Amino acid sequence: MKISYREYCDKVKGGYLGKNIGGTLGAPFECFRGVYDIDFFMQDVSSPVPNDDVDLQLVWLSAVEHEGKNIDSHVLAQYWENYVTAVISEYGTGKNNYQAGICPPLSGYMRNENRESNGAWIRTEIWACLCAGNPALAANYAYYDACADHSGEGIYAAVFTAAVQAAAFFEKDTQKLIEIGLSYLPEQCGVRHAVEVVSECFRRGDDWKTARKKLLIAEPSSFGEIGGEWKGSAQVAASERCPVQERDNGIPKAVHGHDAPASIGLVLVGWLYGGGDFGKSVCLAVNCGEDTDCTAGTLGAILGIVGGESAIPDKWKKGCSENIAVCTLRPDLLLNVPETVSALCERVVKQFPAVSAERCVFTENGFEVTAAGSLAYDESAFYPYQQENFKELLAESPHTVRFHFPSLTVKVKYDGALAKIEEGTEKRVTVTFCNKLYLPQYLTVRVLEMPEEWNLQNGFCRAVGLEHWHGSKVSQNNAIDFVFTPTALKSDKYRITLAISANGRGETYYVPVTLLNGAC
């Protein structure tokens, strides 16, 4: 399967225009619970509406432009620390953890009540566009992205959305796209359950209001509890199309922060019941309430990718400003914030050959994009070092931090207490070394900065032999357990460093291991 340069550009532009339109449409109703009947913008849209869903992708675009395709959770977390000013909810907790030395995926999990909320799946369009036709790679990047400030359902939702959007460059059928997205999820998770609930309602012939309520009963969301029942706002007064709402006692109270499953389900309500009509679909997503700018924005992006810019009605394109206004960023020349959606799309398109070179064939008119052999999840799709099998990443999260170096990957697995240590309580950290070369290596691993009184078993210097990488998972994994008992704790934080060198090679790699003493 192939698409032309023109088709690819049209779909990228459609995705971001749809994102902008849906996000603007839903902005006045965000955080409120209600059922509405809107069919167009309800507020003044002559000026651009700031939207963190797009803001955060501008940071990732800058990361790709400056670092290339070999970016991971550490690179993205560094860019986040430099440019994202938002300190609310999971954004702030993830950043605070990282500033304390807690690396992803622990940064997205520890002391994070909102780790299963909506901040990650709303920013996946950048990965879908850069990995068009390769959902496995899009899911990989979405994991690296999401685990900086999310965990569990927050990551699953991002993986699902990225896979669907990347596949949508080649697949138009709604049911097939949903199946592709589900193939990248664990068998048991809230996002899968939400999708299945809405899909079953649609098959049974339930109306969209019934589907919404069944979804919120099956997977309660705390997002609509933030603002409570809609009563009107300074932006949009209550009216016939968005009337004052009464409490629905049939919807149970949610666990705070557990928002991603229901929100993905509401995207599905708009998508299935909208029947492919762009305007009807994004309006239905908003009419369901909750995190309305995110659900309508993401659905608008999916439909924009499927049909391209040319399929979005002029009524919607002309009714929404194309200018970009940021609200959560600290801009500078390195970040280089684009002024318009068109400028953003032009820069995204330029990075496709850098990220997806193996899917890119240059022609005299630009390039053609080829799809991966299988859009659905396929174990064989994970070639050596092109990407990691993100299902392994999901299985190891949040206990395992991965560090990627040119010649090897180092995996640091914390025990059940994660980064926490306690006086006199044994601590175990397992470090696994994965050879990335078609050469055998002998490593010397030195433990630096650990207090001697902690009684590290088997000494502060260890040797590890790595065999030639030849596709065998057994031969590429070599693990050491570092077992010690912290005593005489006098500091709130200890930063241990592993210095890793290979015999006959000049480089030394440093891996930080942060340990926290206290309530964390």
C-alpha positions in Angstrom: 0.0 0.0 0.0 1.2 3.5 -0.9 0.0 7.0 -0.7 1.5 9.9 -2.6 3.2 13.0 -1.2 0.2 15.0 -2.0 -2.1 12.6 -0.2 0.2 12.4 2.8 0.4 16.2 3.1 -3.4 16.5 2.8 -3.9 14.0 5.6 -1.4 15.7 7.9 -3.2 19.0 7.3 -6.6 17.4 7.8 -5.4 15.9 11.1 -4.2 19.1 12.6 -7.1 21.2 11.2 -9.6 18.6 12.7 -7.7 18.8 16.0 -7.9 22.6 16.0 -11.6 22.7 15.1 -12.7 20.0 17.6 -10.6 21.5 20.4 -12.0 24.9 19.8 -15.6 23.6 19.6 -15.3 21.8 22.9 -13.3 24.3 24.8 -16.2 26.1 26.6 -17.6 22.9 27.9 -14.4 21.3 29.3 -14.7 19.8 32.8 -18.5 20.0 32.9 -21.0 17.2 33.0 -23.9 17.5 30.7 -25.8 16.4 27.6 -26.1 19.1 24.9 -27.4 19.6 21.4 -24.9 21.9 19.8 -24.2 21.8 16.0 -21.6 24.5 15.6 -19.3 26.8 17.6 -21.1 28.4 20.5 -18.4 31.1 21.3 -16.5 33.8 19.5 -13.8 32.0 17.4 -12.4 34.9 15.5 -9.2 34.7 17.6 -7.3 31.4 18.2 -8.1 29.4 21.3 -5.0 28.2 23.2 -5.0 24.5 23.6 -2.5 22.3 25.5 -3.4 19.4 23.3 -1.5 21.1 20.5 1.0 23.0 22.6 2.7 19.8 23.9 3.1 18.5 20.4 5.1 21.6 19.5 7.7 20.6 22.1 7.9 17.0 20.6 8.3 18.5 17.1 11.2 20.5 18.3 12.7 17.4 19.9 12.5 15.5 16.7 13.9 18.4 14.6 17.0 18.7 16.9 17.5 15.1 18.1 16.3 13.0 15.1 14.4 9.8 15.4 16.5 8.3 18.2 14.4 10.0 20.9 13.1 8.2 24.0 11.4 9.0 27.3 14.5 10.7 28.7 15.0 13.0 25.7 11.3 13.9 25.8 11.3 14.5 29.6 14.3 16.9 29.1 12.4 18.9 26.5 9.4 18.9 28.7 11.4 20.2 31.6 12.8 23.0 29.4 9.6 24.2 27.7 6.4 23.1 29.4 5.4 25.6 32.1 2.2 23.9 33.1 2.4 22.6 36.7 -1.2 21.3 37.2 -2.3 17.7 37.6 -0.2 15.0 35.9 1.9 17.6 34.0 3.2 19.1 37.2 3.7 15.8 39.0 5.6 14.2 36.2 7.9 17.3 35.9 8.4 17.5 39.6 9.4 13.8 39.8 11.8 14.2 36.9 13.4 17.3 38.5 14.0 15.2 41.6 15.9 12.7 39.5 13.0 10.2 39.1 13.2 9.0 35.5 10.4 7.8 33.2 8.4 5.6 33.6 8.6 6.1 37.4 8.2 9.8 36.9 4.7 9.2 35.4 3.7 6.8 38.2 5.1 7.9 41.6 2.8 10.1 43.8 0.7 10.8 40.7 -3.0 10.8 41.3 -3.7 11.8 37.7 -1.5 9.2 36.0 -4.6 7.6 34.3 -6.1 10.9 33.2 -6.1 12.5 29.7 -2.9 14.5 29.3 -1.1 11.9 27.0 -3.6 10.5 24.5 -4.5 14.1 23.5 -1.0 14.7 22.0 -0.5 11.7 19.8 -1.0 13.2 16.3 2.7 14.1 16.0 3.6 10.4 16.3 0.9 9.3 14.0 2.0 11.7 11.3 5.7 10.9 11.6 4.9 7.1 11.6 2.1 7.1 9.0 1.3 3.6 8.1 3.4 2.1 10.9 1.2 1.9 14.0 3.7 -0.2 15.9 6.3 2.6 15.7 3.7 5.2 16.5 2.7 3.2 19.6 6.4 3.0 20.6 6.8 6.7 20.5 3.5 7.2 22.2 4.7 5.1 25.1 7.9 7.1 25.5 5.9 10.2 25.4 3.1 9.1 27.8 5.3 7.5 30.5 6.9 10.8 31.4 3.8 11.9 33.2 1.3 9.0 33.0 1.0 5.3 33.8 -1.5 2.5 33.3 -4.7 3.6 31.5 -3.1 7.0 30.7 -0.5 5.2 28.6 -2.9 2.6 27.1 -5.1 5.4 25.8 -2.1 7.1 24.2 -1.0 3.8 22.6 -4.6 3.1 21.3 -5.0 6.6 19.8 -1.5 6.7 18.2 -2.1 3.3 16.6 -5.5 4.3 15.2 -4.3 7.6 13.8 -1.1 6.1 12.2 -3.3 3.4 10.6 -5.8 6.0 9.4 -3.4 7.2 6.8 -4.1 4.0 4.9 -7.3 2.5 6.4 -10.6 4.3 6.1 -13.0 1.7 7.6 -14.0 2.7 11.1 -14.4 -0.8 12.5 -11.1 -1.9 11.1 -9.4 1.1 12.6 -10.9 0.4 16.0 -9.8 -3.3 15.8 -6.3 -2.1 14.9 -6.2 0.1 17.9 -7.4 -2.6 20.2 -4.8 -5.0 19.0 -2.1 -2.8 20.6 -3.8 -2.9 24.1 -3.5 -5.5 26.9 -6.3 -8.0 27.0 -7.6 -6.6 30.3 -7.7 -2.8 30.7 -10.2 0.0 31.1 -9.6 1.6 27.7 -10.4 -1.7 26.0 -13.5 -2.1 28.2 -14.7 1.4 27.3 -14.4 0.8 23.6 -16.2 -2.5 23.9 -19.1 -1.0 25.9 -19.7 1.7 23.3 -19.3 -0.7 20.4 -21.8 -3.0 21.9 -24.3 -0.2 22.5 -23.9 0.8 18.8 -24.5 -2.8 17.6 -27.6 -3.2 19.8 -29.1 0.0 18.4 -28.9 2.1 21.6 -29.0 5.8 20.9 -25.9 7.9 21.7 -27.3 9.2 25.0 -27.8 5.7 26.2 -24.3 4.7 25.1 -22.9 7.7 26.9 -24.6 6.8 30.2 -23.8 3.1 30.0 -20.1 4.1 29.4 -20.0 6.4 32.4 -21.5 3.7 34.6 -19.1 1.1 33.3 -16.0 3.3 33.4 -16.7 6.4 35.6 -14.8 9.5 34.9 -13.9 12.3 37.3 -13.5 14.9 34.6 -17.1 16.0 34.6 -17.0 16.2 38.4 -14.4 19.0 38.2 -16.8 21.7 37.1 -20.0 19.8 38.0 -23.2 20.0 36.1 -23.2 22.6 33.3 -25.0 25.9 34.3 -23.5 28.2 31.6 -20.3 30.2 31.7 -18.9 33.6 30.8 -18.0 32.3 27.4 -21.2 30.6 26.6 -24.5 31.3 28.4 -27.0 28.4 29.0 -29.4 28.2 26.1 -31.8 25.7 24.4 -28.9 23.9 22.8 -26.8 23.8 26.0 -29.3 24.0 28.8 -28.7 24.0 32.5 -28.0 20.5 33.7 -29.4 18.5 36.6 -27.5 15.8 38.5 -27.8 12.3 37.1 -27.7 10.1 40.2 -27.3 7.0 38.0 -23.7 7.9 37.2 -21.4 6.7 40.0 -18.7 8.8 41.5 -15.3 8.1 39.9 -11.9 7.5 41.3 -10.1 10.8 41.0 -7.9 10.9 37.9 -9.3 7.7 36.3 -10.4 9.6 33.2 -8.8 8.1 30.1 -11.0 5.0 29.6 -14.3 7.0 29.6 -12.8 9.8 27.4 -11.7 7.3 24.8 -15.2 5.8 25.0 -16.7 9.2 24.3 -14.5 9.6 21.2 -16.0 6.3 20.1 -19.6 7.7 20.7 -18.9 10.6 18.4 -17.1 8.5 15.8 -19.7 5.6 15.6 -22.9 7.6 16.0 -21.6 10.4 13.7 -21.5 8.0 10.8 -18.4 9.6 9.2 -20.0 13.1 9.0 -17.2 15.4 10.3 -19.4 18.1 11.9 -22.0 15.7 13.3 -19.3 13.6 14.8 -17.3 16.3 16.6 -20.5 17.9 17.9 -21.6 14.5 19.3 -18.3 14.2 21.2 -18.9 17.6 22.7 -22.6 16.9 23.4 -21.5 14.0 25.7 -19.7 16.4 28.1 -16.6 15.7 30.3 -13.2 16.5 28.6 -14.9 18.0 25.6 -12.0 19.8 23.9 -9.9 16.6 24.1 -12.6 14.2 22.9 -13.7 16.4 20.0 -10.2 17.4 19.1 -8.9 13.9 18.9 -11.9 12.7 17.0 -11.6 15.7 14.6 -7.9 14.7 14.0 -8.9 11.0 13.3 -11.5 12.1 10.8 -9.2 14.7 9.3 -6.5 12.0 8.7 -9.0 9.6 7.2 -10.5 12.0 4.8 -7.8 14.7 4.5 -8.1 18.4 4.6 -10.2 18.3 1.4 -13.0 16.3 3.2 -13.5 18.8 6.0 -16.4 21.1 5.1 -15.5 24.7 4.4 -18.1 25.7 7.1 -15.8 24.3 9.7 -12.5 25.4 8.2 -13.6 29.0 7.7 -15.4 29.1 11.1 -12.2 28.5 13.1 -9.0 30.5 13.3 -5.9 28.7 11.9 -3.5 30.7 14.1 -1.8 29.0 17.0 -1.9 30.6 20.4 0.1 28.7 23.2 -0.8 28.6 26.8 1.5 26.1 28.5 4.9 26.7 26.9 8.0 28.9 27.4 8.9 29.7 23.8 12.3 30.6 22.5 14.2 30.3 19.2 15.0 26.6 19.8 11.4 25.7 20.3 10.4 28.0 17.4 6.6 27.9 17.8 4.8 27.9 14.4 2.3 30.7 14.0 -0.3 28.7 12.1 -1.6 25.2 11.6 -0.2 25.3 8.0 3.3 26.2 9.2 3.1 23.4 11.8 2.1 20.8 9.2 4.9 21.9 6.8 7.5 21.3 9.6 5.9 17.9 10.5 6.0 16.7 6.9 9.7 17.6 6.6 10.5 15.3 9.5 8.8 12.2 8.0 11.8 11.0 6.0 14.0 11.4 9.1 11.8 9.3 11.3 10.4 6.8 8.8 13.1 6.5 6.2 12.3 2.8 5.6 8.8 3.8 4.6 9.8 6.7 2.4 10.5 6.5 -1.3 11.6 9.8 -2.9 10.1 10.9 -6.2 10.5 14.0 -8.3 7.3 15.3 -6.7 8.4 14.7 -3.1 8.0 11.2 -1.7 5.7 8.2 -1.5 4.7 6.7 1.9 4.4 2.9 2.1 2.5 1.1 4.9 4.0 -1.5 7.2 3.1 -5.1 6.3 0.5 -5.4 9.0 -1.3 -2.4 10.5 -2.6 -4.5 13.4 -0.2 -5.6 16.1 2.3 -8.2 14.9 5.1 -9.6 17.0 7.3 -9.8 13.8 7.0 -6.1 13.2 9.6 -5.2 15.7 12.9 -5.3 13.8 16.2 -5.1 15.7 16.7 -1.5 17.0 14.3 0.1 14.7 12.0 0.2 17.7 11.3 -1.8 20.9 8.3 -4.0 21.3 6.2 -1.6 23.3 4.1 -4.5 24.8 7.2 -5.5 26.6 7.5 -1.8 27.7 4.0 -1.9 29.0 4.6 -5.2 30.9 7.7 -3.7 32.6 6.2 -0.4 33.4 6.4 1.3 35.9 9.2 -0.6 37.6 11.8 -0.6 34.8 13.7 2.4 33.5 15.4 2.0 30.1 18.6 3.9 29.0 19.5 3.7 25.4 23.1 4.0 24.3 24.8 3.4 20.9 26.1 -0.1 21.8 23.7 -1.3 24.4 20.4 -0.8 26.3 20.5 -0.8 30.0 17.3 -1.7 32.0 17.1 -0.7 35.6 14.3 -2.6 37.4 13.4 -1.4 40.9 11.7 -3.7 43.4 8.2 -3.2 44.7 9.0 -0.1 46.6 10.2 1.6 43.4 12.6 4.5 44.3 11.8 4.5 48.0 14.3 3.3 50.6 13.9 2.7 54.3 16.4 2.4 57.2 17.5 -1.2 57.6 15.2 -2.5 54.8 16.9 -4.6 52.1 16.7 -3.0 48.6 17.1 -4.8 45.3 17.8 -3.2 41.9 18.1 -5.5 38.9 20.1 -4.2 36.0 19.9 -5.9 32.6 22.3 -5.2 29.7 21.1 -5.8 26.1 23.8 -5.9 23.5 22.9 -3.8 20.4 26.0 -4.8 18.4 26.8 -7.7 16.2 30.0 -8.0 18.3 30.5 -9.7 21.7 31.4 -7.3 24.6 32.8 -7.6 28.1 31.5 -4.8 30.4 32.9 -3.5 33.6 30.2 -2.0 35.8 31.2 0.2 38.7 28.9 1.4 41.4 29.7 5.0 42.3 28.5 7.2 45.2 26.8 4.5 47.2 27.7 4.7 50.9 30.0 1.9 52.0 28.0 1.2 55.1 25.1 0.0 52.9 26.8 -3.4 52.5 26.4 -3.8 48.8 26.5 -7.6 48.1 29.2 -8.9 45.8 31.2 -5.6 45.7 31.2 -2.3 43.9 32.7 -3.6 40.7 31.2 -6.3 38.5 31.9 -7.9 35.1 29.2 -8.7 32.5 29.7 -10.7 29.3 27.5 -9.9 26.3 27.3 -12.3 23.4 27.0 -11.3 19.7 23.4 -10.2 19.1 21.7 -12.6 16.7 18.1 -12.4 17.4 18.0 -14.6 20.5 16.3 -12.9 23.5 18.2 -15.2 25.9 21.6 -14.3 24.6 21.0 -10.5 24.5 19.8 -10.3 28.1 22.3 -10.3 30.9 21.3 -9.2 34.4 23.0 -8.3 37.7 21.2 -7.9 41.0 22.4 -5.1 43.2 21.3 -5.9 46.7 22.1 -3.6 49.6 20.6 -2.5 53.0 20.5 1.3 53.5 21.6 2.4 56.9 22.5 5.6 58.7 20.1 7.5 56.4 20.9 11.2 56.8 19.6 12.6 53.4 16.3 12.8 51.7 17.7 11.6 48.4 20.6 9.5 47.3 21.8 9.4 43.7 23.8 6.3 42.8 25.6 6.1 39.5 26.5 3.0 37.5 29.6 3.6 35.3 29.6 1.2 32.4 32.6 0.6 30.1 33.4 -2.0 27.5 36.8 -3.6 27.3 38.6 -2.3 24.2 36.1 0.5 23.6 36.6 4.1 24.5 33.2 5.1 25.8 31.8 5.1 29.3 28.1 5.3 29.9 26.6 6.6 33.1 23.3 5.5 34.5 21.7 7.3 37.4 19.7 5.5 40.1 17.8 7.9 42.3 16.6 6.6 45.7 14.3 8.6 48.0 14.1 8.4 51.8 10.7 9.4 53.1 7.0 9.5 52.1 7.1 9.1 48.4 
